[in-house]
């Protein structure tokens, strides 16, 4: 997946990558860190990514924010910032709480993400299979940067693989 997404980010001139560490994005984060044309910023919380994206855009740079679905809920207030500024926002969200999920703590946030993003004015694309990734990311990049839209690509759990969950005994 990172071998598909990173070249698209580079092709579209994305230079600032914000992320909260996430196992689903590890390979992509590492690839972006090795790219001298990209500045990778580790965020303390996901909502900082909305301010980072707005600041990058105001400074003339394109950005992408990487996060897990459980962090989307943290962003509700700040999702308004790019909208008010009429600036672009690209979110790449690794999903939890879907197909194959065994961790009950991931279910509420994961299931709410599409509606939450839509309610906050973010257009939602999905990639549930490897063949979906490039078209979904390319479409989101084009839409975000051609029209200053807020767009999220949800990288489904079917694509990423479900994580096993073991309760503490």
Residue, then its C-alpha position, 0 to 999 in steps of 0.5 A: x500500500x505504501x508503495x502505491x500511496x507515496x508515489x502519488x503524494x510525490x506526484x501531486x507535490x505533497x511536501x508536508x506529512x502529519x501523523x500520529x504513529x499508527x501501525x497501519x501507516x508505518x511503512x508509508x511514514x518510513x517511506x515519506x521520512x526517507x524522501x528528502x522532498x517531504x517534511x514528516x511531522x509527528x503530531x501529539x494528537x490528530x486534531x493538530x493535523x488540521x492546523x498543520x494542513x491549514x498552515x502548510x496551505x497558507x504557506x504554499x505547501x500541500x500536505x496529507x494527514x495520516x491517522x487511524x479511525x479512532x483519532x477522527x473523533x478528536x478532530x471534529x472542532x478543528x475540521x472546520x478550520x480548512x473549511x473556513x479558510x476554504x483550503x484543501x485537506x487530505x486525510x488518509x485514515x486506517x480503519x478499525x472497528x470494521x470487518x474482522x475487528x475483535x477489539x470492542x473498543x475500536x467498534x464505536x469510533x470505526x463505525x462512526x467515521x464515515x458519517x462523522x467526516x461527512x457531517x463535518x464537510x469532508x468528502x469520503x472515498x474508500x479503499x477496501x482492496x489493493x486495487x482500490x488504493x491508487x484510484x481512491x488516493x489519486x481521486x482524493x488528491x485531485x479533488x482536494x488540490x484542484x478545488x480546495x476540498x476536504x477529502x478523506x480516503x478510508x483505508x478499510x480493515x479488509x485491505x489492512x487486515x484485522x488485528x487479533x485482540x486478546x483480553x487481559x486475563 
